[in-house]
Amino acid sequence: MRYIIYGAGGIGCTIGGHLFRTGHEVALVGNAEHMSAIEEKGLTFATGDGVYTLEIPAFKTAEELAPFREDDVVLLCAKSQHTVRCLGQLKNAGASRSLPILCCQNTIWNESVATRMFDRVYGVLIVVPAVFLNPGEVINPLARRAGFIEVGCYPSGSDRLCEKVVEDLEESSFSAQVNNEVMKGKGAKCLGNLGNALQAITDGKGDSAAFMEQVRQEAEGVWAVAGIEWEGREEFNERRKGLYGDAKKPEGFEEVKSGGSSWQSLARGVGTIEAEQLNGDVVKLGAFVQIETPYNKLLWRLATEMAENNEPPGKFSADDLMAMIGHDD
């Protein structure tokens, strides 16, 4: 089986890097600068267990990768704002509707979109620390276990492919398991990911706990009315205990500052951020069910403006944001 890591940034190269270094066939597809660096010098893959240089096949476009094979599996690791474009690229390069698409992404938004183009869609819950700030270099700052991953069919259930992917991930140093209700798990994680924009906007300045609690409450209120199911936070956290490796920065990378995926988007100045598919999705659903969502709306607006203006993390504090509530346009 060949794993096509589509949207191979931090998460994609971490999953692909561990699969490749343990003997699995992997192909990376990602942005041109990153792929060129990997083609030229290999992927510098820094983990808590060691630093590797991996000569992984790297492609800039789906057309370069084509034709697709019967044993191909796509791990879609792109940020959610790029999902539609990535799926369109795969289809336009000749991928059939039967190509398995595993959505290794934040949000609960991607899987339903993918079913418009592909018939075999899977949800993948990813709790994997990854830092991608420089082309050709990705950091996974854990030793022993590289992170926690669950795989299931969309919208529910499992099949032999789920089992095979989990087996391969386990062999590759992840704590992995099949989850027949993976979208509920992704919902629980999404409630935490709603704070990604908050971290990016504030860079940790101020006490964000009160603001974040309102962000979550808005989402839960909207989801309940909309009929969206999610796993309870306590149950989710309890289920994950003991499944992570030991936090350890790789030798030579101890001084690298990092935050979550949205923080990294601002730090790298890529011009886009995932806030629309996280906080914006709550706002849009709230409008449908007539529930106001000012906290999520503010995060969506500010994060998007900062990304579009290429502003670094930390423009505002949590106190600044709290003062803006009720005054947001």
C-alpha positions as CSV (number, residue, x, y, z in Angstrom):
1,M,0.0,0.0,0.0
2,R,1.3,3.5,-0.9
3,Y,0.5,6.3,1.5
4,I,0.0,9.6,-0.4
5,I,0.5,12.4,2.1
6,Y,-1.4,15.2,0.4
7,G,-0.8,18.6,1.9
8,A,2.5,17.5,3.5
9,G,3.3,20.2,6.1
10,G,3.9,19.6,9.8
11,I,1.3,16.9,10.5
12,G,1.7,15.3,7.0
13,C,5.5,15.0,7.2
14,T,5.3,13.7,10.8
15,I,3.0,10.9,9.8
16,G,4.7,10.3,6.5
17,G,8.2,10.6,8.1
18,H,7.4,7.9,10.7
19,L,5.8,5.6,8.1
20,F,8.7,6.0,5.7
21,R,11.4,5.5,8.3
22,T,9.8,2.2,9.4
23,G,9.6,0.8,5.9
24,H,6.3,1.8,4.4
25,E,5.9,3.3,1.0
26,V,5.2,7.0,1.1
27,A,4.8,9.9,-1.3
28,L,4.6,13.5,-0.2
29,V,2.7,16.2,-2.1
30,G,2.9,19.8,-0.8
31,N,3.9,23.3,-1.4
32,A,6.7,23.9,-4.0
33,E,9.3,25.4,-1.7
34,H,9.0,22.6,0.9
35,M,8.9,19.9,-1.7
36,S,11.9,21.3,-3.5
37,A,13.9,21.4,-0.3
38,I,13.0,17.7,0.4
39,E,13.9,16.8,-3.2
40,E,17.3,18.5,-2.9
41,K,18.4,17.5,0.6
42,G,15.8,15.0,2.0
43,L,13.4,15.7,4.8
44,T,15.1,16.8,8.0
45,F,12.9,15.0,10.5
46,A,13.7,15.9,14.1
47,T,12.1,13.7,16.8
48,G,12.6,13.1,20.5
49,D,14.3,9.8,19.6
50,G,16.7,11.3,17.0
51,V,17.1,13.4,14.0
52,Y,16.7,11.7,10.6
53,T,17.4,12.7,7.0
54,L,14.7,10.9,5.0
55,E,14.9,10.6,1.2
56,I,11.1,10.5,0.7
57,P,9.7,10.9,-2.8
58,A,8.3,14.5,-3.0
59,F,5.9,16.0,-5.6
60,K,4.7,19.5,-6.1
61,T,1.4,18.6,-7.8
62,A,-1.0,15.7,-8.1
63,E,-0.2,15.5,-11.9
64,E,3.5,14.7,-11.1
65,L,2.3,11.8,-8.9
66,A,-0.2,10.4,-11.4
67,P,-1.2,7.9,-12.6
68,F,-2.8,6.6,-9.4
69,R,-2.5,3.0,-8.3
70,E,-5.0,0.5,-7.0
71,D,-3.2,0.3,-3.7
72,D,-3.0,4.1,-3.1
73,V,-4.4,5.7,0.1
74,V,-4.6,9.4,0.5
75,L,-3.9,10.9,3.9
76,L,-5.3,14.4,3.4
77,C,-3.3,16.6,5.8
78,A,-3.8,20.0,4.3
79,K,-5.3,22.8,6.4
80,S,-9.1,22.8,6.1
81,Q,-9.1,26.0,4.1
82,H,-7.3,24.1,1.3
83,T,-9.5,21.0,1.3
84,V,-11.7,21.8,-1.7
85,R,-8.7,22.8,-3.8
86,C,-6.7,19.7,-2.8
87,L,-9.6,17.3,-3.6
88,G,-10.2,19.1,-6.9
89,Q,-6.5,18.6,-7.8
90,L,-6.7,14.9,-7.1
91,K,-9.8,14.5,-9.3
92,N,-8.4,16.6,-12.1
93,A,-5.2,14.5,-12.1
94,G,-7.2,11.3,-12.7
95,A,-8.1,10.0,-9.3
96,S,-11.2,7.8,-9.3
97,R,-14.1,8.2,-6.9
98,S,-13.0,5.0,-5.2
99,L,-9.7,6.4,-4.1
100,P,-9.7,6.3,-0.2
101,I,-9.5,9.7,1.4
102,L,-8.5,9.8,5.0
103,C,-9.1,13.3,6.5
104,C,-6.2,13.8,8.9
105,Q,-7.3,17.3,9.8
106,N,-8.8,19.5,12.4
107,T,-12.5,20.5,12.3
108,I,-15.6,18.4,11.6
109,W,-16.0,20.1,8.2
110,N,-13.8,18.2,5.8
111,E,-15.3,14.8,5.6
112,S,-18.7,15.9,4.4
113,V,-17.1,18.0,1.7
114,A,-14.9,15.1,0.6
115,T,-18.0,12.9,0.0
116,R,-18.9,15.2,-2.9
117,M,-15.9,14.1,-4.8
118,F,-15.0,10.7,-3.4
119,D,-17.0,7.6,-2.2
120,R,-14.5,6.2,0.4
121,V,-14.1,8.9,3.0
122,Y,-12.7,8.3,6.5
123,G,-12.3,10.5,9.6
124,V,-9.0,10.6,11.3
125,L,-8.5,12.1,14.7
126,I,-5.0,13.5,15.0
127,V,-3.3,14.5,18.3
128,V,0.3,14.8,17.1
129,P,2.6,17.6,17.9
130,A,4.4,18.9,14.8
131,V,6.4,22.1,14.1
132,F,6.8,23.2,10.5
133,L,8.5,26.6,10.2
134,N,11.3,26.1,7.6
135,P,11.2,24.4,4.2
136,G,12.5,20.8,4.3
137,E,12.4,20.6,8.1
138,V,9.7,19.2,10.5
139,I,9.9,18.6,14.2
140,N,7.9,16.0,16.2
141,P,9.0,16.8,19.8
142,L,8.0,13.4,21.4
143,A,10.1,10.4,22.3
144,R,8.9,6.8,22.4
145,R,5.4,7.5,21.0
146,A,4.9,10.1,18.2
147,G,1.3,10.9,19.0
148,F,-2.3,9.6,19.2
149,I,-4.4,8.8,16.1
150,E,-7.8,7.2,15.6
151,V,-9.3,6.1,12.3
152,G,-12.9,5.3,11.3
153,C,-15.3,5.3,8.4
154,Y,-17.3,8.5,7.7
155,P,-19.9,9.1,9.2
156,S,-19.4,6.0,11.4
157,G,-18.2,2.4,11.4
158,S,-15.0,0.7,10.3
159,D,-13.6,-1.6,7.7
160,R,-10.4,-3.6,6.9
161,L,-8.7,-0.4,5.6
162,C,-9.1,1.2,9.0
163,E,-7.6,-1.8,10.6
164,K,-4.6,-1.9,8.2
165,V,-3.9,1.8,8.5
166,V,-4.0,1.5,12.3
167,E,-1.6,-1.5,12.2
168,D,0.9,0.5,10.0
169,L,0.7,3.5,12.3
170,E,1.3,1.4,15.4
171,E,4.3,-0.1,13.7
172,S,5.5,3.5,13.0
173,S,5.5,4.5,16.7
174,F,2.1,6.1,17.0
175,S,-0.6,5.1,19.5
176,A,-3.3,4.3,17.0
177,Q,-6.7,2.6,17.2
178,V,-10.0,2.1,15.2
179,N,-12.9,4.2,16.4
180,N,-16.4,3.4,15.0
181,E,-17.6,6.8,16.2
182,V,-14.5,8.8,15.1
183,M,-16.5,11.9,14.2
184,K,-17.7,12.2,17.8
185,G,-14.0,12.1,18.9
186,K,-13.1,14.7,16.3
187,G,-16.0,16.8,17.6
188,A,-14.4,16.7,21.1
189,K,-11.0,17.6,19.8
190,C,-12.6,20.4,17.6
191,L,-13.9,22.1,20.8
192,G,-10.3,22.5,21.8
193,N,-9.1,23.5,18.3
194,L,-11.5,26.4,18.5
195,G,-8.8,28.0,20.6
196,N,-6.2,27.7,17.8
197,A,-7.1,31.2,16.6
198,L,-7.0,32.5,20.2
199,Q,-3.4,31.3,20.6
200,A,-2.3,32.7,17.3
201,I,-3.9,36.1,18.0
202,T,-2.6,36.5,21.5
203,D,0.6,34.3,21.5
204,G,-0.2,33.5,25.1
205,K,-0.6,37.1,26.3
206,G,-3.2,37.4,29.1
207,D,-5.5,34.9,30.8
208,S,-7.5,33.3,28.0
209,A,-9.4,30.7,30.1
210,A,-12.6,32.8,30.4
211,F,-12.7,33.8,26.8
212,M,-12.1,30.2,25.7
213,E,-14.9,28.9,27.9
214,Q,-17.3,31.2,26.1
215,V,-16.0,30.1,22.7
216,R,-16.7,26.4,23.6
217,Q,-20.1,27.2,25.1
218,E,-21.2,28.9,21.9
219,A,-20.1,25.9,19.8
220,E,-21.8,23.4,22.1
221,G,-25.0,25.4,22.1
222,V,-25.0,25.7,18.3
223,W,-24.1,22.0,17.8
224,A,-26.8,20.8,20.2
225,V,-29.5,22.7,18.3
226,A,-28.1,21.6,14.9
227,G,-28.1,17.9,16.0
228,I,-24.3,17.5,15.8
229,E,-22.9,14.8,18.1
230,W,-19.6,15.0,20.0
231,E,-17.8,13.0,22.7
232,G,-17.8,14.6,26.1
233,R,-14.5,16.3,27.1
234,E,-14.0,14.3,30.2
235,E,-14.6,11.0,28.4
236,F,-12.3,12.1,25.6
237,N,-9.5,13.1,27.9
238,E,-9.8,9.9,30.0
239,R,-9.7,7.7,26.9
240,R,-6.4,9.3,25.8
241,K,-4.5,8.8,29.1
242,G,-1.2,7.0,28.7
243,L,-1.3,7.0,24.9
244,Y,1.3,9.7,24.4
245,G,5.1,9.7,24.3
246,D,7.4,11.7,26.4
247,A,7.8,15.4,25.6
248,K,11.3,15.9,24.4
249,K,12.7,18.5,22.1
250,P,15.2,17.0,19.6
251,E,18.9,17.7,20.1
252,G,19.8,20.8,18.2
253,F,16.3,22.1,18.2
254,E,15.8,23.0,21.9
255,E,15.5,26.8,21.2
256,V,12.8,26.5,18.5
257,K,9.7,28.4,19.6
258,S,6.4,27.0,18.4
259,G,2.7,27.0,18.9
260,G,-0.3,25.2,17.4
261,S,-1.0,25.0,13.7
262,S,-2.7,28.4,13.4
263,W,0.1,30.0,15.3
264,Q,2.5,28.5,12.8
265,S,0.5,29.8,9.9
266,L,0.9,33.3,11.2
267,A,4.6,32.8,12.1
268,R,5.3,31.5,8.6
269,G,3.3,34.3,7.0
270,V,1.5,32.0,4.6
271,G,-1.4,34.4,4.2
272,T,-4.2,32.0,5.2
273,I,-5.5,30.5,8.5
274,E,-7.9,27.8,9.4
275,A,-10.2,30.0,11.5
276,E,-13.1,30.0,9.0
277,Q,-13.4,26.2,9.1
278,L,-13.2,26.2,12.9
279,N,-14.7,29.3,14.4
280,G,-16.3,30.5,11.2
281,D,-18.2,27.2,10.9
282,V,-19.7,27.7,14.3
283,V,-20.7,31.3,13.3
284,K,-22.3,30.1,10.1
285,L,-24.2,27.3,11.7
286,G,-25.3,29.7,14.5
287,A,-26.8,32.0,11.9
288,F,-28.8,29.0,10.5
289,V,-30.2,28.1,14.0
290,Q,-30.5,31.8,15.1
291,I,-27.9,31.6,17.9
292,E,-25.5,34.5,18.4
293,T,-21.8,33.6,18.5
294,P,-19.8,36.8,19.2
295,Y,-16.7,35.1,20.7
296,N,-16.2,32.8,17.7
297,K,-17.0,35.6,15.3
298,L,-14.3,37.8,16.8
299,L,-11.7,35.1,16.6
300,W,-12.6,34.3,13.0
301,R,-12.4,38.0,12.0
302,L,-9.1,38.9,13.8
303,A,-7.3,35.7,12.8
304,T,-8.3,36.1,9.1
305,E,-7.2,39.8,9.1
306,M,-3.9,39.0,10.7
307,A,-3.2,36.2,8.2
308,E,-4.1,38.3,5.2
309,N,-2.0,41.2,6.5
310,N,1.0,38.8,7.2
311,E,1.0,39.9,10.9
312,P,2.9,37.7,13.3
313,P,1.3,36.0,16.4
314,G,0.6,38.1,19.4
315,K,-1.1,41.3,18.1
316,F,-3.7,41.3,20.9
317,S,-3.9,40.0,24.5
318,A,-6.8,37.9,25.8
319,D,-7.9,41.0,27.8
320,D,-8.0,43.0,24.6
321,L,-10.3,40.5,23.0
322,M,-12.6,40.4,26.0
323,A,-12.9,44.2,25.8
324,M,-13.9,43.9,22.1
325,I,-16.9,41.7,22.7
326,G,-20.0,43.6,22.1
327,H,-18.1,46.1,19.9
328,D,-17.2,43.8,17.0
329,D,-18.5,44.9,13.6
